[in-house]
Amino acid sequence: GENVEQHPSTLSVQEGDSAVIKCTYSDSASNYFPWYKQELGKRPQLIIDIRSNVGEKKDQRIAVTLNKTAKHFSLHITETQPEDSAVYFCAASAGFQKLVFGTGTRLLVSP
Amino acid sequence: GAGVSQSPSNKVTEKGKDVELRCDPISGHTALYWYRQSLGQGLEFLIYFQGNSAPDKSGLPSDRFSAERTGGSVSTLTIQRTQQEDSAVYLCASSSRQGSAEAFFGQGTRLTVV
């Protein structure tokens, strides 16, 4: 089955810096790659997703890139703000099969 | 429309007692997941239901844990003979087989075993 690895487990940046979180997946059939943000005490919520027919997707300060050949995808956050502090989870699935999550990255943005 | 609803929000139980946690998925969502999240930790997969297919139970940590989904909608996670290490937030999520494959999470049930 699918296995998703996520790095780093923790990431500390200064406000205004960029943050990058990386994930690798094992199942070449996977074609859907969402990213979830979980703020303290709250439920995970989708912030951006990408499908395997595109290599990059942007939404304001966040972007996701996908390298199908290498089977890895990354979340990029530019101009980080304290409210970006949260735990971020990547995930992968093949079509509408089971969504498999990474282990999470705790991002801390210091003012 | 309503999102994923879980009940109760909080549950305190004595060690050795059985508990039932309920999840009401978004109407029409065929996929339903249960996860466990200990304080400061990641999402531990427990079980996955997809339509009428046999559930993927590969994440259940012991035979004290079981789950069912009646009528393809509401799901109940049952923990028998609870132990202190079962204390965690239990999250339910659902997704559709049409359109986006996005998983929507409930607010979770915080279980405390004393």
HADDOCK unambig.tbl for C-alpha pairs under 7 A between the chains (distance, minus, plus):
assign (segid A and resid 42 and name CA) (segid B and resid 107 and name CA) 6.90 0.50 0.50
assign (segid A and resid 43 and name CA) (segid B and resid 105 and name CA) 6.28 0.50 0.50
assign (segid A and resid 43 and name CA) (segid B and resid 106 and name CA) 6.73 0.50 0.50
assign (segid A and resid 43 and name CA) (segid B and resid 107 and name CA) 5.49 0.50 0.50
assign (segid A and resid 44 and name CA) (segid B and resid 105 and name CA) 6.49 0.50 0.50
assign (segid A and resid 96 and name CA) (segid B and resid 97 and name CA) 5.72 0.50 0.50
assign (segid A and resid 96 and name CA) (segid B and resid 101 and name CA) 6.07 0.50 0.50
assign (segid A and resid 103 and name CA) (segid B and resid 42 and name CA) 5.29 0.50 0.50
assign (segid A and resid 103 and name CA) (segid B and resid 43 and name CA) 6.87 0.50 0.50
assign (segid A and resid 104 and name CA) (segid B and resid 42 and name CA) 5.78 0.50 0.50
